[in-house]
Amino acid sequence: MLKTLSVLSVLIASAAVASTRLHEMRLTPAEVRTESFGGSQLGTSGLAGVQTRVLFGDPGRTGFYAILLYVPAHTTIQAHSHRDDRMATVISGDWSFGYGEHFDEAALKHLPPGSVCSEPGGRHHFARAGDDPVVVQISGLGPTDTRYFDPANAPKGRSE
């Protein structure tokens, strides 16, 4: 069902973006977890080890995009926001997610695989990966960015 929802969202959005063509793609859950992720950090936390794989579109440009986000086990992502509205589906792993301007363990909600969450544009949120790496599929209307509430929490050398 997750794959169906993700593919359906890509198909619907791609119909509205005539200049971008949807390519053929079929990934099993095992392939999603083992596919090579790129070094791109656009629209992510920018933390070491966090990686993305673009499934569709370009997160840095105007239009629909979909990415897979890979977060290593035991990674905490401090409060940040994105300029665009985004929807996320947890594909695998132990993901906890919360809203607010500061990381707050008590505000985290555990989201097992199959869960969905929203990242409203400009709304600060934070997350933590548990004992297993996490893969999350995120889609939105770019361009996207990442802005930490407290700039001191932004990874060193961050370009966004």
C-alpha positions as CSV (number, residue, x, y, z in Angstrom):
1,M,0.0,0.0,0.0
2,L,2.9,2.4,0.8
3,K,4.4,1.9,-2.6
4,T,1.0,2.4,-4.2
5,L,0.4,5.7,-2.4
6,S,3.9,7.0,-3.2
7,V,3.6,6.0,-6.9
8,L,0.1,7.5,-7.1
9,S,1.2,10.8,-5.6
10,V,4.0,10.9,-8.2
11,L,1.6,10.2,-11.0
12,I,-0.9,12.8,-10.0
13,A,1.7,15.5,-9.5
14,S,3.5,14.6,-12.7
15,A,0.4,15.2,-14.7
16,A,0.5,18.8,-13.6
17,V,4.1,19.2,-14.5
18,A,4.2,18.8,-18.3
19,S,7.9,19.6,-18.6
20,T,9.0,16.7,-16.4
21,R,8.3,13.2,-17.5
22,L,7.9,10.3,-15.1
23,H,10.4,7.5,-15.7
24,E,9.8,3.8,-15.2
25,M,10.7,2.6,-11.7
26,R,9.9,-0.5,-9.8
27,L,11.5,-1.0,-6.3
28,T,10.7,-3.6,-3.8
29,P,11.1,-2.7,-0.1
30,A,14.5,-4.5,0.0
31,E,15.6,-2.5,-3.1
32,V,14.5,0.7,-1.5
33,R,16.7,0.0,1.6
34,T,19.7,-1.1,-0.5
35,E,19.6,1.3,-3.5
36,S,22.5,3.6,-3.6
37,F,21.7,7.0,-2.1
38,G,23.4,10.1,-3.5
39,G,25.4,12.8,-1.7
40,S,22.8,15.4,-2.2
41,Q,21.7,17.2,0.9
42,L,19.1,19.6,-0.7
43,G,16.0,19.6,1.5
44,T,17.5,17.5,4.2
45,S,19.1,18.1,7.6
46,G,22.6,18.3,6.1
47,L,23.9,16.0,8.9
48,A,26.7,13.6,8.2
49,G,25.4,10.3,7.1
50,V,21.9,11.6,6.0
51,Q,21.6,11.0,2.3
52,T,18.9,11.3,-0.4
53,R,18.0,9.7,-3.6
54,V,15.8,11.8,-6.0
55,L,12.9,9.7,-7.3
56,F,11.3,12.4,-9.4
57,G,11.8,16.1,-10.2
58,D,14.5,18.4,-8.8
59,P,14.1,19.6,-5.2
60,G,16.1,22.7,-6.0
61,R,13.7,23.9,-8.8
62,T,10.1,24.9,-9.1
63,G,7.8,21.8,-9.4
64,F,6.9,18.5,-7.9
65,Y,9.7,16.4,-6.5
66,A,9.9,13.1,-4.6
67,I,13.0,11.9,-2.6
68,L,14.0,9.0,-0.5
69,L,15.7,10.1,2.7
70,Y,18.1,7.8,4.4
71,V,18.9,8.5,8.1
72,P,21.4,6.4,10.0
73,A,20.4,4.7,13.3
74,H,20.6,6.9,16.4
75,T,20.6,10.1,14.5
76,T,18.9,13.2,16.0
77,I,17.7,16.0,13.7
78,Q,17.3,19.3,15.5
79,A,14.3,21.7,14.9
80,H,14.3,23.0,11.3
81,S,11.8,24.0,8.6
82,H,11.4,24.0,4.9
83,R,9.9,26.7,2.7
84,D,7.6,24.2,0.9
85,D,4.8,22.0,2.2
86,R,5.9,18.4,2.2
87,M,4.3,15.0,2.9
88,A,6.4,12.0,4.2
89,T,5.8,8.3,4.4
90,V,8.0,6.1,6.6
91,I,9.2,3.2,4.4
92,S,11.4,1.4,7.0
93,G,13.0,1.9,10.3
94,D,12.3,3.3,13.7
95,W,11.3,7.0,13.2
96,S,10.1,9.5,15.8
97,F,8.8,12.9,14.7
98,G,7.7,16.1,16.5
99,Y,6.8,19.7,15.9
100,G,8.3,22.7,17.7
101,E,11.1,25.2,17.7
102,H,13.4,23.0,19.9
103,F,14.0,19.3,20.0
104,D,11.7,17.9,22.7
105,E,11.8,14.2,23.5
106,A,8.3,14.3,25.1
107,A,6.8,15.8,21.8
108,L,8.1,12.9,19.6
109,K,5.6,10.5,18.2
110,H,6.8,7.1,17.1
111,L,6.0,6.5,13.5
112,P,6.5,2.9,12.4
113,P,6.7,1.9,8.7
114,G,3.5,2.8,6.9
115,S,3.0,6.0,8.9
116,V,2.6,9.4,7.2
117,C,3.4,12.9,8.5
118,S,3.2,16.4,7.1
119,E,5.9,19.1,7.1
120,P,3.9,22.3,6.6
121,G,6.0,25.0,5.0
122,G,7.7,27.2,7.6
123,R,6.6,24.9,10.5
124,H,9.6,23.7,12.6
125,H,9.9,20.0,13.2
126,F,12.5,17.6,14.5
127,A,13.1,13.8,14.4
128,R,15.1,10.9,15.7
129,A,16.1,7.6,14.2
130,G,16.0,4.7,16.7
131,D,18.0,1.5,16.7
132,D,17.6,0.9,12.9
133,P,18.3,3.2,9.9
134,V,15.3,5.0,8.6
135,V,14.1,5.4,5.0
136,V,11.4,8.1,4.5
137,Q,9.8,9.0,1.1
138,I,9.2,12.8,1.0
139,S,7.4,14.7,-1.7
140,G,6.7,18.4,-2.1
141,L,6.5,21.3,-4.5
142,G,10.0,22.8,-4.9
143,P,12.2,24.6,-4.6
144,T,12.8,23.3,-1.1
145,D,15.4,24.3,1.5
146,T,16.3,23.6,5.2
147,R,16.4,26.3,7.8
148,Y,17.4,25.5,11.4
149,F,15.5,27.3,14.1
150,D,18.8,27.7,16.0
151,P,21.6,28.4,13.5
152,A,24.0,26.8,16.0
153,N,22.4,23.5,15.3
154,A,23.0,23.7,11.6
155,P,25.8,21.3,10.5
156,K,29.1,23.1,9.8
157,G,29.7,24.0,6.1
158,R,25.9,24.0,5.4
159,S,25.2,25.6,2.1
160,E,21.5,26.3,2.6
